[in-house]
Amino acid sequence: MNLSNAWPAPRAARTANGTEPAARAGARPDAGAPPAAVSRPDAAAGEPILAVDRVTLEYRTGERVVRATQRVSFEVDHGDRFVLLGPSGCGKSTLLKAVAGFVEPAAGEIALDGRRIAGPGADRVAVFQEFDQLPPWKTVLENIAFPLRVARRLSRAEANERARHYLDKVGLAAFANAYPHTLSGGMKQRVAIARALAMQPRVLLMDEPFAALDALTRRKMQEELLRLWDDARFTLLFVTHSIEEALVVGNRILLLSPHPGRVRAELNSERFALDSIGSDDFQRSVARIHHLLFDTPGSAGPVDTETAPEARA
């Protein structure tokens, strides 16, 4: 199975005759096939892969119950790079954990392929910002292959073959036998991304994965992520508090108000790429998003999308 077919392309990106448009960051059509591809059920044609319906999330701190989000709704289509953007404390990371199945909604429902999410599963794999995601006693290759043997029940040979394939995709084939403590922060994140993609999840979840990196490495990792997406067109749910990162990583952005998180607006950012940073259009969009997040009156409710040219109707 060709890697470009491992995940369906975005519904909105398909042309009338069903063909795919040119990739945004430089697709590599001859990338080759991933070994031991995992079969997966497809959602009904035209249906979102992920649906979050009026979800309220709460957690307890001592004697107090804290409301993280309030009746948040959104849908993610196949192949979307969907970004949750908001200030610290808006509940975006808690939402991602709820999609992963680690947090149960106090109200509302989260569904994947039309089925309610009731707990963690191999169809959703998360990458976090911490560099200690990799067991230090396993080599880079073993860190990727072990989950494949456990969750996907591949043989050792099949798991190692697929692990090497995705290590090559992230440019770390030469480090297969290295241990995590010998890698830089950016290299560790590449391994974590390779491990996640090797699982071929229905949705890849990323919680501020580049926040702890220096500016130069962060930009390089953003480039790598977009290149990998061009290659495979996987479905991505990405959390960040950086407006600039949201604009270049995502094709759709959901803005969440300060605590508790409520939907402020949904924006389309498909036209931006890393080389858009610094352009007048890009800077106007940064300013507009900042206004929607912090300056718009009536923050308790969603923004009227008529006020935002990029807003999704």
Buried (B, 14 or more C-beta within 10 A) or exposed (E): EEBBEBBBBBBBBBEEEEEBEEBBBEBBEEBEEBBBBBEBEEBEEEBBBBBBBEBBBBBEEEEEEBBBBBBBBBBBBBBBBBBBBBBEBBBBBBBBBBBBBEBEBBEBEBBBBEEEBEEEBBBBBBBBBBBEBBEEEBBBBBBBBBBBBEBBEBEEEBBBBBBBBBBBBBEBBEBBEBBBEEBEBBBBBBBBBBBBBBBBBBBBBBBBBBBBBEEEBBBBBBBBBBBBBBBBBBBBBBBBBBBBBBBBBBBBBBBBBBBBBBBBBBBBBBEBBBEBBEEEEBEEBBEBBEEBBEEBEEBEEBBEBEEBEBBBE
